[in-house]
Amino acid sequence: MLYPDGTPTQPEIIAVALSKLELRSTDVFADIGCGSGSVSISAAPLVKQVYAIDNRDEAARATIKNIKECGMDNVTVLKGNAALLLEDIDIDCAFVGGSKNMERVLAILIEKGARFVVSAVRIETVALALDIMKKNNCFKELLQIQLSRGYELVGGNMFKPENPVFLVVGEPC
């Protein structure tokens, strides 16, 4: 897979986030801040349609390449400002992996009555998402996920921790 600048969402985080969204085969899903498209690729077999959205050229290119490699035919890549693009899309659920225009993006998701998960590594992003969700009575759950990966060390095994990831889950109001 091709990865633009930044770290792709870890498969374990994707699995938990998608499970919290309770995806259905009839859902239209938005991957906001899609980066490499790893979340879009994981969601595509589970839903009717995926919109992978990112405002960075390199992210859109990487996502297009990765989707083609995986043979996905129900993923549409949209390059641009998610707050503008989301206005014209009917969606049921979303993964928010980028924090640009968070206030407007969450407002649109709330207006549309979508289920959504915000993935964050910064405390400030978590605080902003929580504040918006609580003010709109759509906060459902806050998770901190800490992964450690094993590796061999001097004939034995050891764990090296990854940075924690926060998932803020929102539900229709």
NORNOR-V637325 format. One record per pair of residues at least 12 apart in sequence whose ideal C-beta (glycine too) atoms are under 8 Angstrom apart, sorted by sequence separation. I is the first residue (numbers start at 1). J is the second residue. D is the distance in Angstrom with one decimal. If there is no record, write none. Layout:
i=I j=J d=D
i=I j=J d=D
This chain:
i=31 j=43 d=6.8
i=40 j=52 d=4.1
i=106 j=118 d=7.5
i=130 j=142 d=6.7
i=148 j=160 d=6.4
i=64 j=77 d=5.2
i=96 j=109 d=7.7
i=148 j=161 d=4.6
i=149 j=162 d=6.6
i=29 j=43 d=5.0
i=63 j=77 d=5.1
i=147 j=161 d=7.3
i=148 j=162 d=6.8
i=37 j=52 d=5.4
i=52 j=67 d=7.3
i=94 j=109 d=5.6
i=146 j=161 d=6.5
i=147 j=162 d=4.5
i=82 j=98 d=7.2
i=102 j=118 d=7.7
i=126 j=142 d=7.4
i=146 j=162 d=7.4
i=60 j=77 d=5.5
i=29 j=47 d=4.6
i=34 j=52 d=3.9
i=82 j=100 d=7.5
i=83 j=101 d=4.3
i=91 j=109 d=7.8
i=146 j=164 d=4.7
i=147 j=165 d=7.9
i=27 j=46 d=7.8
i=28 j=47 d=6.9
i=31 j=50 d=6.3
i=34 j=53 d=6.0
i=35 j=54 d=6.5
i=60 j=79 d=4.0
i=81 j=100 d=8.0
i=82 j=101 d=6.5
i=86 j=105 d=6.7
i=145 j=164 d=6.5
i=23 j=43 d=6.4
i=27 j=47 d=4.3
i=28 j=48 d=6.0
i=29 j=49 d=7.1
i=30 j=50 d=7.6
i=31 j=51 d=7.1
i=33 j=53 d=7.2
i=34 j=54 d=4.7
i=59 j=79 d=8.0
i=81 j=101 d=6.7
i=94 j=114 d=5.6
i=96 j=116 d=6.1
i=144 j=164 d=5.3
i=145 j=165 d=5.0
i=18 j=39 d=7.8
i=25 j=46 d=7.1
i=26 j=47 d=7.8
i=27 j=48 d=6.2
i=28 j=49 d=4.7
i=29 j=50 d=4.9
i=30 j=51 d=4.7
i=31 j=52 d=4.8
i=32 j=53 d=5.2
i=33 j=54 d=5.9
i=83 j=104 d=4.0
i=87 j=108 d=6.6
i=91 j=112 d=6.2
i=93 j=114 d=5.5
i=94 j=115 d=7.7
i=95 j=116 d=7.3
i=96 j=117 d=6.9
i=99 j=120 d=6.8
i=144 j=165 d=7.6
i=145 j=166 d=7.6
i=17 j=39 d=7.3
i=24 j=46 d=8.0
i=25 j=47 d=6.7
i=26 j=48 d=5.6
i=28 j=50 d=7.9
i=29 j=51 d=7.3
i=31 j=53 d=6.6
i=50 j=72 d=7.6
i=57 j=79 d=6.9
i=83 j=105 d=5.4
i=86 j=108 d=4.7
i=90 j=112 d=7.4
i=92 j=114 d=6.0
i=93 j=115 d=4.3
i=94 j=116 d=4.4
i=95 j=117 d=5.5
i=96 j=118 d=4.4
i=97 j=119 d=5.1
i=110 j=132 d=7.9
i=144 j=166 d=5.4
i=145 j=167 d=6.7
i=23 j=46 d=4.4
i=24 j=47 d=7.2
i=25 j=48 d=6.4
i=28 j=51 d=7.4
i=30 j=53 d=6.2
i=36 j=59 d=7.3
i=40 j=63 d=6.6
i=44 j=67 d=7.9
i=52 j=75 d=5.7
i=54 j=77 d=7.9
i=56 j=79 d=7.9
i=82 j=105 d=5.4
i=86 j=109 d=7.4
i=91 j=114 d=5.5
i=92 j=115 d=6.9
i=93 j=116 d=6.3
i=94 j=117 d=7.7
i=96 j=119 d=6.8
i=99 j=122 d=7.3
i=102 j=125 d=7.0
i=106 j=129 d=6.8
i=143 j=166 d=6.8
i=14 j=38 d=6.4
i=18 j=42 d=6.2
i=23 j=47 d=5.5
i=35 j=59 d=5.3
i=50 j=74 d=6.1
i=51 j=75 d=7.8
i=52 j=76 d=7.1
i=53 j=77 d=7.9
i=55 j=79 d=6.8
i=95 j=119 d=6.7
i=142 j=166 d=6.9
i=143 j=167 d=4.4
i=14 j=39 d=5.5
i=18 j=43 d=5.9
i=34 j=59 d=6.3
i=37 j=62 d=6.7
i=41 j=66 d=6.4
i=49 j=74 d=5.4
i=50 j=75 d=4.4
i=51 j=76 d=5.4
i=52 j=77 d=4.8
i=53 j=78 d=4.8
i=54 j=79 d=6.5
i=55 j=80 d=5.8
i=83 j=108 d=6.7
i=103 j=128 d=7.3
i=107 j=132 d=7.5
i=142 j=167 d=7.5
i=143 j=168 d=8.0
i=9 j=35 d=7.3
i=36 j=62 d=5.0
i=37 j=63 d=3.4
i=41 j=67 d=6.5
i=44 j=70 d=7.9
i=48 j=74 d=6.8
i=49 j=75 d=8.0
i=50 j=76 d=7.1
i=52 j=78 d=7.0
i=53 j=79 d=7.9
i=55 j=81 d=5.6
i=86 j=112 d=7.8
i=99 j=125 d=4.6
i=102 j=128 d=5.6
i=106 j=132 d=4.8
i=110 j=136 d=5.1
i=141 j=167 d=7.8
i=142 j=168 d=5.5
i=143 j=169 d=7.3
i=8 j=35 d=6.0
i=11 j=38 d=7.6
i=15 j=42 d=7.6
i=35 j=62 d=7.3
i=36 j=63 d=6.3
i=37 j=64 d=7.9
i=40 j=67 d=6.9
i=47 j=74 d=7.5
i=49 j=76 d=7.2
i=51 j=78 d=5.8
i=53 j=80 d=7.4
i=55 j=82 d=7.2
i=102 j=129 d=6.7
i=106 j=133 d=7.2
i=141 j=168 d=7.8
i=142 j=169 d=7.4
i=8 j=36 d=4.8
i=14 j=42 d=4.8
i=18 j=46 d=7.0
i=35 j=63 d=7.4
i=38 j=66 d=7.4
i=44 j=72 d=4.6
i=110 j=138 d=5.7
i=141 j=169 d=4.2
i=6 j=35 d=5.9
i=9 j=38 d=5.6
i=34 j=63 d=5.2
i=37 j=66 d=4.6
i=41 j=70 d=5.2
i=53 j=82 d=4.8
i=99 j=128 d=7.6
i=103 j=132 d=6.4
i=139 j=168 d=7.5
i=140 j=169 d=4.4
i=8 j=38 d=4.9
i=9 j=39 d=5.6
i=36 j=66 d=5.8
i=37 j=67 d=5.6
i=44 j=74 d=5.6
i=102 j=132 d=7.4
i=106 j=136 d=8.0
i=139 j=169 d=7.9
i=140 j=170 d=6.1
i=4 j=35 d=6.1
i=11 j=42 d=7.5
i=41 j=72 d=6.2
i=44 j=75 d=5.3
i=139 j=170 d=6.4
i=140 j=171 d=4.4
i=3 j=35 d=7.4
i=4 j=36 d=6.3
i=40 j=72 d=7.6
i=53 j=85 d=5.7
i=138 j=170 d=4.7
i=3 j=36 d=4.7
i=53 j=86 d=7.5
i=96 j=129 d=7.9
i=138 j=171 d=5.6
i=2 j=36 d=6.6
i=41 j=75 d=7.4
i=51 j=85 d=7.8
i=138 j=172 d=6.7
i=1 j=36 d=5.9
i=40 j=75 d=5.2
i=133 j=168 d=6.6
i=138 j=173 d=4.5
i=137 j=173 d=5.2
i=1 j=38 d=7.1
i=133 j=170 d=4.9
i=136 j=173 d=5.8
i=37 j=75 d=7.4
i=51 j=89 d=5.8
i=130 j=168 d=6.0
i=129 j=168 d=4.3
i=37 j=77 d=7.5
i=51 j=91 d=7.0
i=126 j=166 d=4.7
i=125 j=166 d=7.8
i=129 j=170 d=7.9
i=121 j=163 d=6.1
i=126 j=168 d=6.1
i=34 j=77 d=7.4
i=55 j=98 d=8.0
i=121 j=164 d=7.5
i=54 j=98 d=7.1
i=121 j=165 d=5.9
i=55 j=100 d=6.9
i=120 j=165 d=7.4
i=121 j=166 d=7.2
i=47 j=93 d=7.9
i=119 j=165 d=6.2
i=120 j=166 d=4.8
i=119 j=166 d=7.3
i=120 j=167 d=7.9
i=119 j=167 d=5.8
i=120 j=168 d=6.9
i=33 j=82 d=7.2
i=118 j=167 d=7.1
i=32 j=82 d=4.8
i=117 j=167 d=5.4
i=118 j=168 d=4.3
i=5 j=56 d=8.0
i=117 j=168 d=7.0
i=4 j=56 d=6.4
i=30 j=82 d=7.9
i=43 j=95 d=7.3
i=117 j=169 d=5.3
i=118 j=170 d=7.3
i=5 j=58 d=6.8
i=116 j=169 d=7.7
i=117 j=170 d=7.3
i=4 j=58 d=4.1
i=32 j=86 d=7.6
i=116 j=170 d=4.7
i=4 j=59 d=4.6
i=115 j=170 d=7.0
i=30 j=86 d=6.7
i=39 j=95 d=5.0
i=115 j=171 d=5.8
i=4 j=61 d=7.7
i=115 j=172 d=6.5
i=4 j=62 d=4.7
i=39 j=97 d=6.4
i=114 j=172 d=6.9
i=2 j=61 d=7.8
i=3 j=62 d=6.3
i=30 j=89 d=6.7
i=113 j=172 d=4.3
i=2 j=62 d=4.4
i=110 j=170 d=7.4
i=113 j=173 d=7.3
i=1 j=62 d=7.9
i=28 j=89 d=7.4
i=30 j=91 d=4.8
i=109 j=170 d=7.1
i=28 j=90 d=6.2
i=29 j=91 d=6.8
i=32 j=94 d=5.8
i=35 j=97 d=6.4
i=2 j=65 d=5.0
i=28 j=91 d=4.9
i=29 j=92 d=7.0
i=30 j=93 d=7.6
i=31 j=94 d=7.4
i=32 j=95 d=6.8
i=33 j=96 d=6.7
i=34 j=97 d=7.0
i=35 j=98 d=7.9
i=110 j=173 d=6.2
i=2 j=66 d=5.9
i=28 j=92 d=5.3
i=29 j=93 d=5.4
i=30 j=94 d=4.1
i=31 j=95 d=5.2
i=32 j=96 d=4.7
i=33 j=97 d=4.0
i=106 j=170 d=7.4
i=1 j=66 d=5.0
i=27 j=92 d=4.2
i=28 j=93 d=7.9
i=29 j=94 d=6.8
i=30 j=95 d=7.4
i=32 j=97 d=6.5
i=33 j=98 d=2.2
i=26 j=92 d=7.7
i=27 j=93 d=5.6
i=29 j=95 d=7.5
i=31 j=97 d=7.0
i=32 j=98 d=5.9
i=33 j=99 d=7.6
i=33 j=100 d=7.3
i=1 j=69 d=7.2
i=24 j=92 d=7.6
i=23 j=93 d=6.7
i=21 j=93 d=4.8
i=32 j=105 d=6.1
i=21 j=95 d=7.2
i=18 j=95 d=7.6
i=17 j=95 d=5.7
i=30 j=114 d=7.9
i=9 j=97 d=6.1
i=22 j=115 d=7.0
i=21 j=115 d=5.4
i=21 j=116 d=7.5
i=21 j=117 d=5.9
i=20 j=117 d=5.5
i=17 j=117 d=4.6
i=17 j=119 d=6.2
i=13 j=119 d=6.5
i=9 j=119 d=6.4
i=20 j=141 d=7.0
i=20 j=143 d=7.8
i=16 j=143 d=7.0
i=16 j=145 d=6.2
i=13 j=145 d=6.0
i=12 j=145 d=7.2
i=13 j=147 d=7.9
i=12 j=147 d=5.7
i=10 j=147 d=6.5
i=20 j=167 d=6.6
i=20 j=169 d=4.9
i=17 j=167 d=5.6
i=16 j=167 d=6.5
i=10 j=162 d=7.0
i=13 j=165 d=5.1
i=13 j=167 d=7.3
i=10 j=165 d=7.3
